[in-house]
Amino acid sequence: MSIALHELTKGWSFKQTSSEEDWLPVARVPTNVHLDLLANEKIEDPFLGFNELKCEWVGETSWTYRTKLPNMEKPGRKAKAVLAFDGLDTFATVKLNGKVILQTSNQFIPYRVDVTKDLEYDSENVVEIDFESAFIKAREIKAAHPEHKWLGFNGDMARLAVRKAQYHWGWDWGPVLCPCGPWRPARLEVYKARVADLRVDYELSRDLKSVKGVITATIEGASSGTVTLAIQRATNRIFSRTIEVDSNGLARANFELNNVQLWYPHGYGGQPMYDAIATVSPDDKAYDTNYRRVGFRKVELIQQPDSIGKTFYFRINNVDVFCGGSDWIPADSFTPRVHAERYRKWLQMMVDGYQVMIRIWGGGIYEEDDFYDLCDEFGILVWQDFMFGCGNYPAFPEFLESIKEEAVSNLRRIRHHPSIVIFAGNNEDYQVQESFQLTYKYDDKNTDNWLASDFPARYIYEKLLPDAMEAECPHIPYHPGSPWGDGLITSNSKVGDMHQWNVWHGTQEKYQIFDTLGGRFNSEFGMEAFPHIDTIKAYCTDASQLYPQSHMLDFHNKADGHERRIATYLVENFRTVTDLEGFIHLTQLSQAEALMFGYRGWRKQWGEERFCGGALVWQLNDCWPVTSWSIVDYFQRKKPAYYAMRRVLAPIAIAVKRAHHDWSVVHARPAKKSEWECWIASSRTEEVTARAELRFISVKTGKDIREATLIKSVNVVPNGTTRVLSGVIDNEAEEPHVLAARVWVGGELVSRDTDWPQPLKYLDFDDRGVTVKQEDGEITVTAKRPTKGLVFEEREGVLVDDSALDVVPGDPHIVKVKGLEEKAEPLKWRYLGMK
């Protein structure tokens, strides 16, 4: 017999465990209780209005799910039946025909239970799963361990006691919604033998033209027999070998491939994939086949001493890669409804935006297989956190055992993906240690001392997890935490990665100096912005609340002190407005400007001896409709910052910038002179010849105040920064003007940049003479005077390839549009200061 799979997707029902009411239908598994309550109209949508508050009781309640198993005959000799649960969230007691067969306490561990002897083959079999309230269980565990210091940021600190997605307790961008249920697939499997795990270890030759390695299959159920191990590219089988299963249930084969095609991040090469295949045959019949899609690539995390400290950047197939990209949180508070096509749309945005790396944040989930498959397909590098976030986690023996099983099972599930280039032990837990002055003596390497200290989680990040990495996937770099660098303070800008939150949080620095605040790798930074008006109208259930400072809109912003911080950055930089759409536009321009200043400068530093290895904005996405740091909102509507990032991360990007002068001190006196510089950043791996232009354009009149500088030939250095021009503005003799730079390669205009006198609130943007013509899939934008931040409406089903435009006279912008029907209303638009 081959393996028989019965997917337990349909036929479930659920109810409140203690309730005498009837069972309610479940549409499908995977699911969670909030989705099923919504479907049965027992709760109002928690994403709308203040409904989150009405749903709090759900997380404080126990729930039970049940289903009937399909009728089946008793398995034959040496065969068995197994109930497999890929994910149960979280404290689950599983009963088969009333008998307890499994108890769980970790959302991230898949469970398998042999039920061969427990099934009734001549009658009905019922599976029931009781899910206890994780809120209540967490508090009980916390209360039972008063000796531990339950400290951290965000949510109830009892969350630290539970191996469950930490954002379920609420975060500074997400609601307090604590679901439970069978959140990943469930199956009944009947088989004589199965391939339980398939591992591929390999090493590329020095010239990267061949690969040597070992394929290892772990076989369950077969005490003898053979396994055929193979590698193929599409349908072309290029390696095959049949091996006897050893006494440990393992089958190994060495392999060597010549003329191997390498996997690259997008923009640097292709993404060819190979299939590693294992087929087990215990008695000359093929019983089970398992496979892993692998991509062969060499990854190195380069941490070498240099003139300012120690580098931190990634080298893929001997090519240094500047990792501009985003941080990722779960795409929904209820992840079972996030399907492959939604993931595809998110990740396609990254490719379209020239973003090369995504960081899976440690307070969410180890992502679905679809997510990693798409990253492999698209060539997106993945920074994978282990699931620990913003807390002082305990290290009880049973807790450590659960974490070890969690780490091993997830490493085995995802280690084959070529897109994954680093694992990090946690998110900001070392910052918690610093903030609360917990014990951390980096030079003390006695692990018993770590466990006995008031920061026992060090044992997890510097012993348990690295040991698991060494055993399960030694080919991927490991980093103890994010941020972290050689045991030094996490704000150290010379070593390791850093989270730079002194714009928005902390000292709330001017975003114009973002680039001076960075470190060797900026794995978090950001600026809040409102989502688009359609997103706000989607959750705002009371039209009287549609104004910038309303209670309902504030409720959909969970950040501490957000009203003050938004107001600070707006009043410092813009002429404030009070109408909602105008206010949205200003917050979005603030975010776009902030991220541009950061990315533009850090990319320049990359070209200057790899001083900055990458920058990942907090954050790409949202888990519900909210005002946050995301650059694309819950409904996948892009904010202007997305486009600003896209321009500065383009393969060839010109940049121009005048020196910052802090206008908010010394009575707002202007600088008498301002130095400026112009450069070109390139991620191309070969030198290109370009033509560059710099103009000096009056803000008031739109006329050039001096002759443009045209450089007919610039040799743009590969994978680095090329200085083009520099000079000085005489602010006393010259009127306020924009520096407008452009660059052409092979006759094609490939990049623009503008630099404006700061702050923008001191400039008069009346009467810009803007014209917007929309026809034949294109929008042409012109202006008679310099125009700042022209943003198009984000309409459902319509895609524009650029927005948040700075437009100067004599330089029309042509924006490509997809999905706009011929007779549809033209897209709405607005720019800074528009009346």
FENURKA-V630634 format. One record per residue. N is the residue number from 1. RES is the residue in three letters. PSI is psi in whole degrees, 0 to 359 (NA if undefined). Layout:
[[N;RES;PSI] [N;RES;PSI]]
//
This chain:
[[1;MET;139] [2;SER;170] [3;ILE;135] [4;ALA;123] [5;LEU;126] [6;HIS;102] [7;GLU;123] [8;LEU;69] [9;THR;317] [10;LYS;168] [11;GLY;13] [12;TRP;157] [13;SER;168] [14;PHE;163] [15;LYS;166] [16;GLN;129] [17;THR;316] [18;SER;358] [19;SER;148] [20;GLU;1] [21;GLU;166] [22;ASP;156] [23;TRP;144] [24;LEU;148] [25;PRO;150] [26;VAL;127] [27;ALA;317] [28;ARG;156] [29;VAL;133] [30;PRO;151] [31;THR;180] [32;ASN;171] [33;VAL;325] [34;HIS;319] [35;LEU;320] [36;ASP;325] [37;LEU;321] [38;LEU;313] [39;ALA;330] [40;ASN;11] [41;GLU;38] [42;LYS;343] [43;ILE;158] [44;GLU;154] [45;ASP;116] [46;PRO;350] [47;PHE;350] [48;LEU;142] [49;GLY;228] [50;PHE;18] [51;ASN;338] [52;GLU;318] [53;LEU;326] [54;LYS;346] [55;CYS;2] [56;GLU;326] [57;TRP;334] [58;VAL;317] [59;GLY;347] [60;GLU;10] [61;THR;150] [62;SER;145] [63;TRP;149] [64;THR;134] [65;TYR;147] [66;ARG;158] [67;THR;160] [68;LYS;136] [69;LEU;153] [70;PRO;149] [71;ASN;141] [72;MET;156] [73;GLU;158] [74;LYS;132] [75;PRO;149] [76;GLY;183] [77;ARG;134] [78;LYS;1] [79;ALA;161] [80;LYS;162] [81;ALA;135] [82;VAL;133] [83;LEU;124] [84;ALA;128] [85;PHE;112] [86;ASP;340] [87;GLY;123] [88;LEU;127] [89;ASP;106] [90;THR;311] [91;PHE;92] [92;ALA;137] [93;THR;115] [94;VAL;128] [95;LYS;136] [96;LEU;115] [97;ASN;40] [98;GLY;350] [99;LYS;131] [100;VAL;123] [101;ILE;349] [102;LEU;139] [103;GLN;132] [104;THR;159] [105;SER;18] [106;ASN;115] [107;GLN;334] [108;PHE;0] [109;ILE;130] [110;PRO;144] [111;TYR;145] [112;ARG;131] [113;VAL;124] [114;ASP;114] [115;VAL;19] [116;THR;316] [117;LYS;351] [118;ASP;343] [119;LEU;146] [120;GLU;106] [121;TYR;349] [122;ASP;13] [123;SER;184] [124;GLU;142] [125;ASN;126] [126;VAL;130] [127;VAL;128] [128;GLU;140] [129;ILE;117] [130;ASP;126] [131;PHE;113] [132;GLU;158] [133;SER;119] [134;ALA;326] [135;PHE;309] [136;ILE;314] [137;LYS;321] [138;ALA;316] [139;ARG;324] [140;GLU;316] [141;ILE;317] [142;LYS;316] [143;ALA;332] [144;ALA;351] [145;HIS;67] [146;PRO;345] [147;GLU;340] [148;HIS;146] [149;LYS;103] [150;TRP;87] [151;LEU;151] [152;GLY;189] [153;PHE;143] [154;ASN;124] [155;GLY;180] [156;ASP;127] [157;MET;350] [158;ALA;339] [159;ARG;331] [160;LEU;342] [161;ALA;355] [162;VAL;133] [163;ARG;83] [164;LYS;154] [165;ALA;120] [166;GLN;336] [167;TYR;348] [168;HIS;339] [169;TRP;6] [170;GLY;144] [171;TRP;182] [172;ASP;18] [173;TRP;359] [174;GLY;158] [175;PRO;166] [176;VAL;92] [177;LEU;109] [178;CYS;90] [179;PRO;168] [180;CYS;168] [181;GLY;178] [182;PRO;87] [183;TRP;350] [184;ARG;169] [185;PRO;152] [186;ALA;145] [187;ARG;155] [188;LEU;122] [189;GLU;137] [190;VAL;125] [191;TYR;161] [192;LYS;326] [193;ALA;150] [194;ARG;155] [195;VAL;103] [196;ALA;331] [197;ASP;149] [198;LEU;124] [199;ARG;138] [200;VAL;115] [201;ASP;136] [202;TYR;165] [203;GLU;134] [204;LEU;150] [205;SER;165] [206;ARG;324] [207;ASP;3] [208;LEU;22] [209;LYS;345] [210;SER;163] [211;VAL;137] [212;LYS;145] [213;GLY;188] [214;VAL;132] [215;ILE;130] [216;THR;124] [217;ALA;135] [218;THR;122] [219;ILE;131] [220;GLU;131] [221;GLY;339] [222;ALA;116] [223;SER;349] [224;SER;181] [225;GLY;191] [226;THR;160] [227;VAL;129] [228;THR;121] [229;LEU;131] [230;ALA;159] [231;ILE;133] [232;GLN;154] [233;ARG;113] [234;ALA;240] [235;THR;4] [236;ASN;106] [237;ARG;120] [238;ILE;353] [239;PHE;139] [240;SER;137] [241;ARG;138] [242;THR;129] [243;ILE;145] [244;GLU;142] [245;VAL;129] [246;ASP;181] [247;SER;343] [248;ASN;7] [249;GLY;23] [250;LEU;149] [251;ALA;124] [252;ARG;146] [253;ALA;132] [254;ASN;146] [255;PHE;158] [256;GLU;130] [257;LEU;132] [258;ASN;159] [259;ASN;44] [260;VAL;143] [261;GLN;126] [262;LEU;148] [263;TRP;132] [264;TYR;156] [265;PRO;153] [266;HIS;143] [267;GLY;347] [268;TYR;349] [269;GLY;189] [270;GLY;180] [271;GLN;57] [272;PRO;140] [273;MET;148] [274;TYR;151] [275;ASP;120] [276;ALA;127] [277;ILE;137] [278;ALA;129] [279;THR;122] [280;VAL;135] [281;SER;87] [282;PRO;337] [283;ASP;51] [284;ASP;13] [285;LYS;140] [286;ALA;115] [287;TYR;322] [288;ASP;143] [289;THR;134] [290;ASN;152] [291;TYR;159] [292;ARG;133] [293;ARG;120] [294;VAL;152] [295;GLY;133] [296;PHE;123] [297;ARG;155] [298;LYS;124] [299;VAL;135] [300;GLU;136] [301;LEU;110] [302;ILE;108] [303;GLN;93] [304;GLN;144] [305;PRO;141] [306;ASP;194] [307;SER;342] [308;ILE;356] [309;GLY;252] [310;LYS;133] [311;THR;162] [312;PHE;94] [313;TYR;169] [314;PHE;140] [315;ARG;120] [316;ILE;120] [317;ASN;43] [318;ASN;13] [319;VAL;125] [320;ASP;133] [321;VAL;120] [322;PHE;120] [323;CYS;77] [324;GLY;131] [325;GLY;213] [326;SER;157] [327;ASP;151] [328;TRP;130] [329;ILE;167] [330;PRO;140] [331;ALA;2] [332;ASP;150] [333;SER;338] [334;PHE;87] [335;THR;336] [336;PRO;342] [337;ARG;7] [338;VAL;110] [339;HIS;176] [340;ALA;319] [341;GLU;328] [342;ARG;317] [343;TYR;316] [344;ARG;318] [345;LYS;318] [346;TRP;310] [347;LEU;331] [348;GLN;324] [349;MET;322] [350;MET;314] [351;VAL;314] [352;ASP;332] [353;GLY;13] [354;TYR;26] [355;GLN;129] [356;VAL;346] [357;MET;143] [358;ILE;137] [359;ARG;119] [360;ILE;111] [361;TRP;146] [362;GLY;1] [363;GLY;9] [364;GLY;242] [365;ILE;156] [366;TYR;123] [367;GLU;168] [368;GLU;156] [369;ASP;323] [370;ASP;321] [371;PHE;310] [372;TYR;323] [373;ASP;318] [374;LEU;322] [375;CYS;321] [376;ASP;314] [377;GLU;318] [378;PHE;343] [379;GLY;40] [380;ILE;124] [381;LEU;141] [382;VAL;124] [383;TRP;116] [384;GLN;113] [385;ASP;147] [386;PHE;159] [387;MET;72] [388;PHE;132] [389;GLY;124] [390;CYS;50] [391;GLY;165] [392;ASN;92] [393;TYR;146] [394;PRO;173] [395;ALA;47] [396;PHE;151] [397;PRO;315] [398;GLU;330] [399;PHE;316] [400;LEU;321] [401;GLU;319] [402;SER;318] [403;ILE;319] [404;LYS;314] [405;GLU;321] [406;GLU;312] [407;ALA;312] [408;VAL;314] [409;SER;322] [410;ASN;325] [411;LEU;317] [412;ARG;329] [413;ARG;323] [414;ILE;357] [415;ARG;339] [416;HIS;350] [417;HIS;123] [418;PRO;339] [419;SER;332] [420;ILE;117] [421;VAL;356] [422;ILE;143] [423;PHE;136] [424;ALA;143] [425;GLY;332] [426;ASN;173] [427;ASN;111] [428;GLU;16] [429;ASP;330] [430;TYR;334] [431;GLN;324] [432;VAL;315] [433;GLN;316] [434;GLU;314] [435;SER;324] [436;PHE;11] [437;GLN;46] [438;LEU;159] [439;THR;125] [440;TYR;98] [441;LYS;100] [442;TYR;325] [443;ASP;346] [444;ASP;110] [445;LYS;14] [446;ASN;108] [447;THR;333] [448;ASP;324] [449;ASN;324] [450;TRP;314] [451;LEU;331] [452;ALA;353] [453;SER;177] [454;ASP;9] [455;PHE;64] [456;PRO;342] [457;ALA;344] [458;ARG;325] [459;TYR;322] [460;ILE;312] [461;TYR;334] [462;GLU;0] [463;LYS;296] [464;LEU;307] [465;LEU;315] [466;PRO;327] [467;ASP;318] [468;ALA;319] [469;MET;315] [470;GLU;322] [471;ALA;324] [472;GLU;325] [473;CYS;70] [474;PRO;351] [475;HIS;354] [476;ILE;132] [477;PRO;148] [478;TYR;142] [479;HIS;128] [480;PRO;331] [481;GLY;172] [482;SER;113] [483;PRO;156] [484;TRP;147] [485;GLY;102] [486;ASP;30] [487;GLY;6] [488;LEU;171] [489;ILE;141] [490;THR;345] [491;SER;3] [492;ASN;126] [493;SER;3] [494;LYS;345] [495;VAL;142] [496;GLY;199] [497;ASP;162] [498;MET;155] [499;HIS;112] [500;GLN;99] [501;TRP;23] [502;ASN;1] [503;VAL;131] [504;TRP;290] [505;HIS;192] [506;GLY;231] [507;THR;356] [508;GLN;57] [509;GLU;162] [510;LYS;136] [511;TYR;344] [512;GLN;342] [513;ILE;19] [514;PHE;317] [515;ASP;336] [516;THR;350] [517;LEU;356] [518;GLY;178] [519;GLY;209] [520;ARG;333] [521;PHE;118] [522;ASN;91] [523;SER;355] [524;GLU;140] [525;PHE;161] [526;GLY;179] [527;MET;134] [528;GLU;155] [529;ALA;148] [530;PHE;150] [531;PRO;178] [532;HIS;159] [533;ILE;325] [534;ASP;326] [535;THR;319] [536;ILE;317] [537;LYS;335] [538;ALA;327] [539;TYR;342] [540;CYS;103] [541;THR;358] [542;ASP;109] [543;ALA;334] [544;SER;349] [545;GLN;6] [546;LEU;67] [547;TYR;158] [548;PRO;329] [549;GLN;26] [550;SER;160] [551;HIS;316] [552;MET;321] [553;LEU;323] [554;ASP;324] [555;PHE;330] [556;HIS;40] [557;ASN;109] [558;LYS;0] [559;ALA;138] [560;ASP;126] [561;GLY;27] [562;HIS;325] [563;GLU;316] [564;ARG;320] [565;ARG;320] [566;ILE;313] [567;ALA;320] [568;THR;310] [569;TYR;330] [570;LEU;313] [571;VAL;333] [572;GLU;334] [573;ASN;336] [574;PHE;159] [575;ARG;115] [576;THR;153] [577;VAL;163] [578;THR;346] [579;ASP;147] [580;LEU;312] [581;GLU;324] [582;GLY;321] [583;PHE;317] [584;ILE;313] [585;HIS;317] [586;LEU;317] [587;THR;323] [588;GLN;324] [589;LEU;322] [590;SER;314] [591;GLN;314] [592;ALA;316] [593;GLU;316] [594;ALA;312] [595;LEU;325] [596;MET;313] [597;PHE;322] [598;GLY;302] [599;TYR;318] [600;ARG;314] [601;GLY;321] [602;TRP;327] [603;ARG;324] [604;LYS;317] [605;GLN;329] [606;TRP;317] [607;GLY;349] [608;GLU;74] [609;GLU;33] [610;ARG;39] [611;PHE;330] [612;CYS;122] [613;GLY;347] [614;GLY;167] [615;ALA;124] [616;LEU;113] [617;VAL;140] [618;TRP;105] [619;GLN;166] [620;LEU;316] [621;ASN;175] [622;ASP;160] [623;CYS;356] [624;TRP;172] [625;PRO;118] [626;VAL;158] [627;THR;124] [628;SER;193] [629;TRP;1] [630;SER;151] [631;ILE;352] [632;VAL;132] [633;ASP;180] [634;TYR;323] [635;PHE;12] [636;GLN;32] [637;ARG;124] [638;LYS;139] [639;LYS;160] [640;PRO;330] [641;ALA;327] [642;TYR;314] [643;TYR;324] [644;ALA;318] [645;MET;318] [646;ARG;319] [647;ARG;319] [648;VAL;346] [649;LEU;6] [650;ALA;154] [651;PRO;321] [652;ILE;120] [653;ALA;123] [654;ILE;150] [655;ALA;144] [656;VAL;137] [657;LYS;133] [658;ARG;157] [659;ALA;143] [660;HIS;136] [661;HIS;122] [662;ASP;106] [663;TRP;348] [664;SER;4] [665;VAL;173] [666;VAL;54] [667;HIS;31] [668;ALA;35] [669;ARG;134] [670;PRO;154] [671;ALA;139] [672;LYS;322] [673;LYS;151] [674;SER;120] [675;GLU;149] [676;TRP;159] [677;GLU;154] [678;CYS;134] [679;TRP;169] [680;ILE;129] [681;ALA;138] [682;SER;137] [683;SER;3] [684;ARG;145] [685;THR;1] [686;GLU;154] [687;GLU;141] [688;VAL;156] [689;THR;131] [690;ALA;165] [691;ARG;132] [692;ALA;151] [693;GLU;142] [694;LEU;127] [695;ARG;159] [696;PHE;105] [697;ILE;128] [698;SER;131] [699;VAL;322] [700;LYS;313] [701;THR;338] [702;GLY;7] [703;LYS;151] [704;ASP;126] [705;ILE;346] [706;ARG;167] [707;GLU;138] [708;ALA;151] [709;THR;124] [710;LEU;123] [711;ILE;112] [712;LYS;336] [713;SER;116] [714;VAL;125] [715;ASN;105] [716;VAL;117] [717;VAL;145] [718;PRO;142] [719;ASN;46] [720;GLY;198] [721;THR;134] [722;THR;117] [723;ARG;134] [724;VAL;305] [725;LEU;162] [726;SER;162] [727;GLY;193] [728;VAL;135] [729;ILE;130] [730;ASP;97] [731;ASN;343] [732;GLU;328] [733;ALA;338] [734;GLU;140] [735;GLU;161] [736;PRO;129] [737;HIS;160] [738;VAL;138] [739;LEU;120] [740;ALA;116] [741;ALA;145] [742;ARG;155] [743;VAL;139] [744;TRP;143] [745;VAL;123] [746;GLY;33] [747;GLY;356] [748;GLU;130] [749;LEU;116] [750;VAL;344] [751;SER;147] [752;ARG;158] [753;ASP;150] [754;THR;147] [755;ASP;131] [756;TRP;150] [757;PRO;136] [758;GLN;146] [759;PRO;158] [760;LEU;337] [761;LYS;341] [762;TYR;352] [763;LEU;150] [764;ASP;117] [765;PHE;19] [766;ASP;147] [767;ASP;68] [768;ARG;348] [769;GLY;43] [770;VAL;137] [771;THR;131] [772;VAL;116] [773;LYS;127] [774;GLN;118] [775;GLU;148] [776;ASP;45] [777;GLY;16] [778;GLU;150] [779;ILE;125] [780;THR;124] [781;VAL;128] [782;THR;162] [783;ALA;145] [784;LYS;337] [785;ARG;153] [786;PRO;130] [787;THR;134] [788;LYS;132] [789;GLY;51] [790;LEU;114] [791;VAL;133] [792;PHE;153] [793;GLU;141] [794;GLU;93] [795;ARG;141] [796;GLU;127] [797;GLY;359] [798;VAL;131] [799;LEU;131] [800;VAL;148] [801;ASP;0] [802;ASP;153] [803;SER;181] [804;ALA;51] [805;LEU;142] [806;ASP;120] [807;VAL;132] [808;VAL;156] [809;PRO;143] [810;GLY;8] [811;ASP;80] [812;PRO;140] [813;HIS;129] [814;ILE;114] [815;VAL;127] [816;LYS;141] [817;VAL;134] [818;LYS;143] [819;GLY;4] [820;LEU;113] [821;GLU;152] [822;GLU;320] [823;LYS;11] [824;ALA;156] [825;GLU;139] [826;PRO;152] [827;LEU;138] [828;LYS;158] [829;TRP;160] [830;ARG;156] [831;TYR;170] [832;LEU;126] [833;GLY;2] [834;MET;133] [835;LYS;NA]]
//
